[in-house]
């Protein structure tokens, strides 16, 4: 293996820095990111978004697409799986803007979009259930079918 001078002091070493000047590696806290914390849920969510929008929003490429959070997960973890807080970018553009915090105006805009989406979702659920208001429907976690919202008394009345 060829030796090369350290970029700091010029001492010959097998890497670009000698042992004294070698940078301390700081592994990212991957467990905090949704892609690693809840891998299967994130993969399904990411795949769905990339299928709905199969191009980078900046350059238009369809290669190596990723999901980018407009308001960082670090700042608003409750918005991790909100489609209104996500956009599709190629890996290059996602990496070039990663870590940039959103402005207060953008964050307020996203909050309004999320509130409107939740209200529309609740309206659709009420319509699907015959227009009657059911307590707690707005708070129902995603992923459960609308059939689980039908009460036992409604089933008994139908029989």
C-alpha positions as CSV (number, residue, x, y, z in Angstrom):
1,X,0.0,0.0,0.0
2,X,1.3,3.4,-0.9
3,X,2.0,5.9,1.8
4,X,0.7,9.5,1.5
5,X,1.3,12.6,3.6
6,X,-1.2,13.6,6.3
7,X,-3.3,16.6,5.3
8,X,-2.6,18.2,8.7
9,X,1.0,17.7,9.5
10,X,2.6,16.0,6.4
11,X,3.6,12.8,8.2
12,X,3.5,9.7,6.0
13,X,0.5,7.4,6.6
14,X,-1.6,4.9,4.8
15,X,-4.7,7.1,4.9
16,X,-5.1,10.8,4.2
17,X,-4.7,11.7,8.0
18,X,-2.3,10.3,10.5
19,X,-3.5,8.6,13.7
20,X,-3.1,11.9,15.7
21,X,-5.2,14.0,13.2
22,X,-7.7,11.3,12.2
23,X,-11.3,12.6,12.5
24,X,-13.5,11.2,15.2
25,X,-16.3,9.3,13.5
26,X,-19.7,10.4,14.7
27,X,-22.4,7.9,13.7
28,X,-25.7,9.4,13.0
29,X,-28.5,8.5,15.4
30,X,-30.2,6.3,12.9
31,X,-32.7,4.9,15.4
32,X,-34.3,8.3,15.7
33,X,-35.2,8.6,12.0
34,X,-38.5,7.0,11.0
35,X,-36.9,4.9,8.3
36,X,-35.0,3.0,11.0
37,X,-37.3,3.4,14.0
38,X,-40.3,1.7,12.3
39,X,-38.9,0.2,9.2
40,X,-42.0,-1.5,7.8
41,X,-44.3,1.4,8.3
42,X,-41.8,3.8,6.8
43,X,-41.2,1.6,3.8
44,X,-45.0,1.3,3.1
45,X,-45.5,5.1,3.5
46,X,-42.4,5.9,1.4
47,X,-43.4,3.5,-1.4
48,X,-47.0,4.9,-1.5
49,X,-45.7,8.5,-1.8
50,X,-43.1,7.7,-4.5
51,X,-45.8,5.9,-6.5
52,X,-48.1,8.9,-6.3
53,X,-45.3,11.3,-7.3
54,X,-42.7,9.4,-9.4
55,X,-40.4,12.4,-10.1
56,X,-38.0,14.6,-8.2
57,X,-39.8,17.9,-7.4
58,X,-36.6,19.9,-8.2
59,X,-35.0,18.3,-11.2
60,X,-37.7,15.9,-12.5
61,X,-35.6,12.8,-12.6
62,X,-37.2,9.4,-11.8
63,X,-34.0,7.8,-10.6
64,X,-33.1,7.1,-6.9
65,X,-36.1,8.8,-5.3
66,X,-36.5,9.5,-1.6
67,X,-39.0,11.1,0.7
68,X,-38.0,14.4,2.2
69,X,-39.7,16.0,5.2
70,X,-40.3,19.7,4.6
71,X,-40.4,20.4,8.3
72,X,-37.7,18.2,9.8
73,X,-38.7,15.1,11.9
74,X,-36.4,16.5,14.6
75,X,-38.6,19.7,14.8
76,X,-42.1,18.1,14.5
77,X,-41.9,14.3,15.0
78,X,-45.8,14.1,15.1
79,X,-45.7,15.0,11.4
80,X,-43.5,12.1,10.4
81,X,-46.2,10.2,8.5
82,X,-48.2,13.2,7.3
83,X,-48.1,13.3,3.4
84,X,-48.6,17.1,3.5
85,X,-45.2,17.4,5.2
86,X,-43.4,15.2,2.7
87,X,-42.1,15.7,-0.8
88,X,-40.4,13.4,-3.3
89,X,-36.8,14.3,-4.2
90,X,-33.9,12.5,-5.8
91,X,-31.2,11.4,-3.4
92,X,-28.8,14.2,-4.6
93,X,-31.3,17.0,-3.9
94,X,-32.5,15.4,-0.6
95,X,-28.9,15.2,0.6
96,X,-28.1,18.8,-0.5
97,X,-31.0,20.3,1.5
98,X,-31.1,17.9,4.4
99,X,-30.8,19.5,7.8
100,X,-32.1,22.8,6.6
101,X,-34.9,23.9,9.0
102,X,-38.2,25.2,7.6
103,X,-39.2,28.8,8.1
104,X,-42.1,29.7,10.4
105,X,-44.2,30.6,7.4
106,X,-43.7,27.2,5.8
107,X,-44.4,25.4,9.0
108,X,-47.6,27.4,9.5
109,X,-48.6,26.5,5.9
110,X,-47.9,22.8,6.5
111,X,-49.9,22.9,9.7
112,X,-52.9,24.4,7.8
113,X,-52.7,21.7,5.1
114,X,-52.5,19.0,7.7
115,X,-55.5,20.4,9.6
116,X,-57.5,20.6,6.4
117,X,-56.6,17.0,5.4
118,X,-57.7,15.7,8.8
119,X,-61.0,17.6,8.6
120,X,-61.6,16.2,5.0
121,X,-60.7,12.7,6.2
122,X,-63.2,13.0,9.1
123,X,-65.9,14.2,6.7
124,X,-65.4,11.3,4.3
125,X,-65.6,8.9,7.2
126,X,-68.9,10.4,8.4
127,X,-70.3,10.2,4.9
128,X,-69.2,6.6,4.6
129,X,-71.0,5.8,7.8
130,X,-74.3,7.2,6.6
131,X,-73.8,10.8,7.6
132,X,-74.1,10.3,11.3
133,X,-71.5,11.6,13.6
134,X,-69.7,9.0,15.6
135,X,-67.6,10.2,18.6
136,X,-63.9,9.6,18.2
137,X,-64.0,9.0,14.4
138,X,-61.6,12.0,13.9
139,X,-59.2,10.4,16.3
140,X,-59.3,7.0,14.8
141,X,-55.8,5.8,13.9
142,X,-55.1,5.2,10.2
143,X,-55.0,1.7,8.9
144,X,-58.2,0.5,10.5
145,X,-61.1,-0.2,8.2
146,X,-64.3,1.8,8.4
147,X,-66.1,-1.4,9.3
148,X,-64.5,-1.4,12.7
149,X,-66.3,1.8,13.4
150,X,-69.8,0.2,13.2
151,X,-71.2,-0.3,16.7
152,X,-72.7,-3.6,17.9
153,X,-76.1,-2.0,18.3
154,X,-76.1,-1.0,14.6
155,X,-75.4,-4.6,13.6
156,X,-78.1,-5.9,15.9
157,X,-80.6,-3.4,14.5
158,X,-79.9,-4.6,10.9
159,X,-80.5,-8.2,11.9
